Amino acid sequence: MQNTGKIKTMTKNIVLTGLMGSGKTTLGKYLAEITGMEFLDTDDLIVKKAGKPITEIFAEDGEPHFRDLESQVIAEAAQKTGCVISTGGGAVKRQKNIDNLKSTGMVFYLQASAEELYERTKHDSSRPLLNVDDPVAVLKKLLAERAPLYETAHFTVNTEKKSIEEVSKQILELCQSQSRSPA
Ligand code: S3P
């Protein structure tokens, strides 16, 4: 892996949104590594703040409490600049979160079909919303509900059948084209 250093001077955050399994964390880590930008994962920040895993937060405190923690860590992360920020799939549910993320970042929606998302998440039990009998149906429902929210991103990037390298190249090119365009 080569550090191109190409967008090291980029002050805006790169924000990754999309449904569970869309590759936000894997891609975010990769982008941070090749650019030298700091990596933040809002799910990790929530776990740190709560002192317990997401499954326990949902089971013991409920989803509304999880969403409050999520809004807090997003507000804090959006204060920073020059970071790659991977968000949880439900981050877009609150308009305030979208506004905060957009205030300091270029927001990318990583798009994939429910079937592909299922293939990428089926061996991982850390997502309470998918620990159900029919996770594909849940993914389809969430996709239908949230697609209009995800599509408020600055850019939509289709990740279906694409490698991490291909998607990150596309994101970095979009960032560079934006930083060149007049304000
Ligand atoms: C959620 C997505 C998860 C995590 C939580 C809820 C959602 O994050 O925040 O389980 O509502 O879609 P990932 O998208 O990183 O899996």
Residues whose N, C-alpha, C, O or C-beta is under 5 A from the ligand:
A	BS01	S3P	G18 L19 M20 G21 D43 I54 T87 G88 G89 G90 S126 R127 P128
